[in-house]
Amino acid sequence: MFCDVCGTLGYYLLGGGLECKSCDTTDAAVKEIVLSTGERVDIKKALVTSTGEPELRIFEVIERLKMPTTDTYHCPKCEARESTCELRQMDQTDEPEVAFLQCQVCWHGWRI
């Protein structure tokens, strides 16, 4: 959600409010959000697990952004030159490493 005062991205509090880090305002009236599917989600229930601990969220997009990219290899599917490369030791230690690549444009994966 966005802050009603300054329009920047706000953060939901565990108590059910919306906090803006830019203008230091807190809107305690926000109790639920409406998703693009039309589903209503109660903020207080959505951010914590059944034990009361905050929910651990892993965002795949952010994890992919952390991976280093290379322009050494081109994608065999779309010919783009931006891909991630991960070297893995598949067999025993006397065998060479295998490079697993994934295109950052079409997400096609291949290995060499």
C-alpha positions as a Markdown table, in Angstrom:
| # | Residue | x | y | z |
|---|---|---|---|---|
| 1 | Met | 0.0 | 0.0 | 0.0 |
| 2 | Phe | 1.0 | 3.6 | -0.5 |
| 3 | Cys | 1.0 | 6.4 | 2.1 |
| 4 | Asp | -2.0 | 8.7 | 1.8 |
| 5 | Val | 0.1 | 11.7 | 2.9 |
| 6 | Cys | 3.2 | 11.5 | 0.7 |
| 7 | Gly | 2.4 | 8.7 | -1.8 |
| 8 | Thr | 5.6 | 6.6 | -1.1 |
| 9 | Leu | 5.5 | 2.9 | -0.3 |
| 10 | Gly | 4.3 | 2.1 | 3.2 |
| 11 | Tyr | 5.0 | -0.9 | 5.5 |
| 12 | Tyr | 2.3 | -2.9 | 7.3 |
| 13 | Leu | 2.7 | -3.1 | 11.1 |
| 14 | Leu | 1.9 | -6.3 | 13.0 |
| 15 | Gly | -0.9 | -4.4 | 14.8 |
| 16 | Gly | -2.7 | -3.7 | 11.6 |
| 17 | Gly | -1.6 | -0.2 | 10.7 |
| 18 | Leu | 0.4 | 1.2 | 7.8 |
| 19 | Glu | 3.7 | 3.0 | 8.6 |
| 20 | Cys | 5.5 | 5.4 | 6.1 |
| 21 | Lys | 9.2 | 5.7 | 6.6 |
| 22 | Ser | 9.4 | 8.9 | 4.4 |
| 23 | Cys | 7.0 | 11.2 | 6.3 |
| 24 | Asp | 6.9 | 9.2 | 9.6 |
| 25 | Thr | 3.1 | 8.9 | 9.6 |
| 26 | Thr | 1.2 | 5.8 | 10.9 |
| 27 | Asp | -2.3 | 5.0 | 9.8 |
| 28 | Ala | -3.8 | 2.6 | 12.3 |
| 29 | Ala | -7.2 | 2.4 | 10.5 |
| 30 | Val | -5.9 | 0.0 | 7.8 |
| 31 | Lys | -7.1 | -3.5 | 8.8 |
| 32 | Glu | -7.3 | -5.3 | 5.5 |
| 33 | Ile | -6.1 | -5.1 | 2.0 |
| 34 | Val | -7.8 | -6.0 | -1.3 |
| 35 | Leu | -5.8 | -8.0 | -3.7 |
| 36 | Ser | -6.0 | -7.7 | -7.5 |
| 37 | Thr | -8.1 | -10.9 | -7.5 |
| 38 | Gly | -10.7 | -9.1 | -5.3 |
| 39 | Glu | -9.9 | -11.2 | -2.3 |
| 40 | Arg | -9.8 | -9.4 | 1.1 |
| 41 | Val | -6.9 | -10.2 | 3.4 |
| 42 | Asp | -6.8 | -9.3 | 7.1 |
| 43 | Ile | -3.4 | -7.8 | 7.7 |
| 44 | Lys | -3.2 | -9.0 | 11.3 |
| 45 | Lys | -3.7 | -12.6 | 10.3 |
| 46 | Ala | -1.6 | -12.5 | 7.2 |
| 47 | Leu | 1.7 | -11.3 | 8.6 |
| 48 | Val | 2.1 | -13.8 | 11.5 |
| 49 | Thr | 2.2 | -17.6 | 11.7 |
| 50 | Ser | 0.0 | -19.7 | 14.0 |
| 51 | Thr | 2.8 | -19.5 | 16.7 |
| 52 | Gly | 2.7 | -15.7 | 16.6 |
| 53 | Glu | 6.1 | -15.3 | 14.9 |
| 54 | Pro | 6.4 | -13.1 | 11.9 |
| 55 | Glu | 6.0 | -14.9 | 8.6 |
| 56 | Leu | 9.3 | -15.6 | 6.7 |
| 57 | Arg | 8.9 | -14.5 | 3.1 |
| 58 | Ile | 11.3 | -15.3 | 0.3 |
| 59 | Phe | 10.8 | -13.4 | -2.9 |
| 60 | Glu | 12.1 | -15.3 | -5.9 |
| 61 | Val | 12.5 | -12.1 | -8.0 |
| 62 | Ile | 14.8 | -10.6 | -5.4 |
| 63 | Glu | 16.8 | -13.8 | -5.0 |
| 64 | Arg | 17.4 | -13.8 | -8.8 |
| 65 | Leu | 18.6 | -10.2 | -8.7 |
| 66 | Lys | 21.3 | -11.1 | -6.2 |
| 67 | Met | 22.8 | -13.7 | -8.6 |
| 68 | Pro | 25.7 | -12.4 | -10.7 |
| 69 | Thr | 25.1 | -12.2 | -14.4 |
| 70 | Thr | 27.5 | -12.7 | -17.3 |
| 71 | Asp | 27.5 | -11.8 | -21.0 |
| 72 | Thr | 30.0 | -14.5 | -22.0 |
| 73 | Tyr | 27.3 | -17.0 | -23.1 |
| 74 | His | 24.4 | -16.4 | -25.4 |
| 75 | Cys | 21.0 | -18.1 | -24.9 |
| 76 | Pro | 20.4 | -20.8 | -27.5 |
| 77 | Lys | 16.6 | -20.0 | -27.4 |
| 78 | Cys | 16.4 | -16.2 | -27.8 |
| 79 | Glu | 20.1 | -15.2 | -28.5 |
| 80 | Ala | 20.2 | -12.8 | -25.5 |
| 81 | Arg | 23.6 | -12.3 | -23.9 |
| 82 | Glu | 22.6 | -11.8 | -20.2 |
| 83 | Ser | 22.5 | -15.0 | -18.2 |
| 84 | Thr | 23.4 | -16.2 | -14.7 |
| 85 | Cys | 26.1 | -18.8 | -14.3 |
| 86 | Glu | 26.4 | -21.3 | -11.5 |
| 87 | Leu | 29.3 | -23.8 | -11.4 |
| 88 | Arg | 28.6 | -27.1 | -9.7 |
| 89 | Gln | 30.7 | -30.2 | -9.1 |
| 90 | Met | 28.5 | -33.0 | -10.3 |
| 91 | Asp | 30.6 | -36.1 | -10.0 |
| 92 | Gln | 33.9 | -36.7 | -8.2 |
| 93 | Thr | 36.5 | -34.1 | -7.5 |
| 94 | Asp | 38.7 | -35.2 | -10.4 |
| 95 | Glu | 35.9 | -34.3 | -12.9 |
| 96 | Pro | 35.5 | -30.8 | -14.3 |
| 97 | Glu | 32.8 | -28.5 | -13.0 |
| 98 | Val | 29.5 | -28.1 | -14.9 |
| 99 | Ala | 28.2 | -24.6 | -15.7 |
| 100 | Phe | 24.5 | -24.2 | -15.3 |
| 101 | Leu | 23.2 | -21.1 | -17.1 |
| 102 | Gln | 19.9 | -19.4 | -17.1 |
| 103 | Cys | 18.8 | -16.6 | -19.5 |
| 104 | Gln | 17.6 | -13.4 | -17.7 |
| 105 | Val | 15.4 | -12.5 | -20.7 |
| 106 | Cys | 13.4 | -15.7 | -21.4 |
| 107 | Trp | 14.4 | -17.7 | -18.3 |
| 108 | His | 15.6 | -20.6 | -20.5 |
| 109 | Gly | 18.1 | -22.9 | -18.7 |
| 110 | Trp | 20.9 | -24.9 | -20.1 |
| 111 | Arg | 24.3 | -26.4 | -19.1 |
| 112 | Ile | 27.7 | -26.6 | -20.6 |
